[in-house]
Amino acid sequence: VHPKDVRDCQLRQLFEVPSSMIYNISIWLLPVLIAVTFHEAAHGYVARSLGDETASRLGRVSLNPLRHIDPFGTILLPGLLLLAHSPFLFGYAKPVPVNFRALRNPRSGMVLVAAAGPAMNIGLAIISALSFHLVIYLPVVAAQWVALNLKNALIINVVLAVFNLFPVWSKYWSAASISSIANLIALITVPVPHRRPG
């Protein structure tokens, strides 16, 4: 057997999704929470650095997921769709409140605050992609779980970044409003893989 064929077989096994629903939830929950938490925290951090303390006063400049998740939109709704074997995930997080008038330079500040979330997601996607090189050093069972988490993290962060770039150049809508809508649309488009029968 050629070594390349063996390696290809091992890679296919890593990304084969077990049929257990609990397992499926475990490989999606962490990537979603990290992507959403870091995304929203980035908006708040940049807003604070540019003069608006609104998010900071409300405790939203934080990497604590509980500060950003919406019980229904982030947990219950995606969970129900996952249990129902929906081909797509649908969900949303609480948008970070930003008072653009409080920014030192509202015009450029609005763009920077809106771009902070997508930039964070792009960074997380890059980290996820680079981390695949570490999977081969893990035991087989752990390697499969970590590989699937990294794959889902890559997908979620790329989709969130792409959709959240829309408000950066918008002149007619509130960047915070479009960002929250983009988060919702982005999660709709994330496909949920299912094990093929047989």
VENJOGI-V669100 format. One record per residue. SS is DSSP state (hx for helix, st for strand, lp for the rest). OMEGA is omega in radians with two decimals (999 if undefined). NEAR is the number of other ideal C-beta (glycine too) atoms within 8 Angstrom. Layout:
SS,OMEGA,NEAR
SS,OMEGA,NEAR
//
This chain:
lp,-3.12,4
lp,-3.13,5
hx,-3.14,6
hx,3.12,6
hx,3.11,8
hx,-3.14,9
hx,3.11,8
hx,3.12,8
hx,3.12,8
hx,3.12,8
hx,3.11,8
hx,3.13,8
hx,3.14,8
hx,-3.05,11
lp,3.07,10
lp,-3.05,8
lp,3.06,11
lp,-3.02,7
lp,-3.10,6
lp,3.14,6
hx,3.11,8
hx,3.12,6
hx,3.13,11
hx,3.11,12
hx,-3.08,10
hx,-3.12,9
hx,3.08,13
hx,-3.02,13
hx,-3.10,8
hx,3.11,10
hx,-3.14,13
hx,-3.12,15
hx,-3.13,11
hx,-3.11,10
hx,-3.09,14
hx,-3.10,15
hx,-3.12,14
hx,3.13,12
hx,-3.10,16
hx,3.12,15
hx,3.13,15
hx,3.08,12
hx,-3.10,17
hx,-3.12,15
hx,-3.13,10
hx,3.10,11
hx,3.13,16
hx,-3.12,12
hx,-3.13,6
lp,3.01,12
lp,-3.11,10
lp,-3.09,14
lp,-3.06,8
hx,-3.12,11
hx,-3.13,15
hx,3.13,10
hx,-3.13,6
lp,3.10,7
lp,-3.09,7
lp,3.04,13
lp,-3.00,9
lp,3.06,9
lp,3.05,6
lp,-3.09,7
hx,-3.10,9
hx,3.12,5
hx,-2.98,9
lp,-3.06,15
st,2.98,13
lp,-3.03,9
hx,-3.14,7
hx,-3.01,7
hx,-3.08,12
hx,-3.04,15
hx,-2.99,10
hx,-3.09,8
hx,3.08,11
hx,3.14,14
hx,3.12,9
hx,3.12,8
hx,3.10,12
hx,3.12,14
hx,-3.13,7
lp,-3.13,6
lp,3.09,7
lp,3.13,9
lp,-3.13,6
st,3.00,10
lp,-3.13,13
lp,-3.12,10
lp,-3.14,11
lp,3.08,9
st,3.08,14
lp,3.12,8
lp,3.11,10
lp,3.12,13
lp,3.13,9
lp,3.05,13
lp,-3.03,8
hx,3.12,12
hx,3.14,5
hx,3.13,8
lp,-3.12,14
lp,3.07,5
lp,-3.02,7
hx,-3.05,8
hx,3.13,6
hx,-3.14,7
hx,3.12,15
hx,3.14,11
hx,-3.11,11
hx,3.12,10
hx,-3.14,17
hx,-3.10,15
hx,-3.07,10
hx,-3.13,12
hx,3.10,14
hx,3.12,14
hx,3.10,10
hx,3.14,12
hx,3.08,16
hx,3.10,11
hx,3.13,8
hx,3.11,13
hx,3.12,13
hx,3.12,8
hx,3.12,8
hx,-3.13,13
hx,-3.13,9
hx,-3.10,7
hx,3.11,9
hx,-3.12,9
hx,-3.11,6
hx,-3.06,7
hx,-3.07,12
hx,-3.13,6
hx,-3.11,4
lp,3.01,9
lp,-2.99,5
hx,-3.09,6
hx,3.13,6
hx,-3.13,8
hx,3.14,12
hx,-3.12,12
hx,-3.14,11
hx,-3.14,10
hx,3.13,12
hx,3.06,12
hx,-3.14,11
hx,3.11,13
hx,3.13,10
hx,3.10,12
hx,3.12,15
hx,-3.13,11
hx,-3.07,10
hx,-3.08,14
hx,3.10,15
hx,-3.13,11
hx,3.11,12
hx,-3.13,18
hx,-3.11,13
hx,-3.09,9
hx,-3.12,12
hx,3.04,17
lp,-3.12,10
hx,-3.08,9
hx,-3.09,13
hx,-3.07,11
hx,-3.13,7
lp,3.13,9
lp,-2.98,3
lp,-3.11,3
lp,2.99,7
lp,-3.13,6
hx,-3.14,15
hx,-3.14,13
hx,-3.12,10
hx,3.14,13
hx,-3.13,14
hx,3.09,11
hx,-3.14,8
hx,3.08,13
hx,-3.12,16
hx,-3.14,12
hx,-3.10,9
hx,-3.13,14
hx,3.07,16
hx,-3.00,9
lp,3.13,9
lp,-3.11,11
st,3.09,7
lp,-3.11,13
lp,3.07,5
lp,3.14,7
lp,3.12,8
lp,-3.14,4
lp,3.13,3
lp,999,2
//
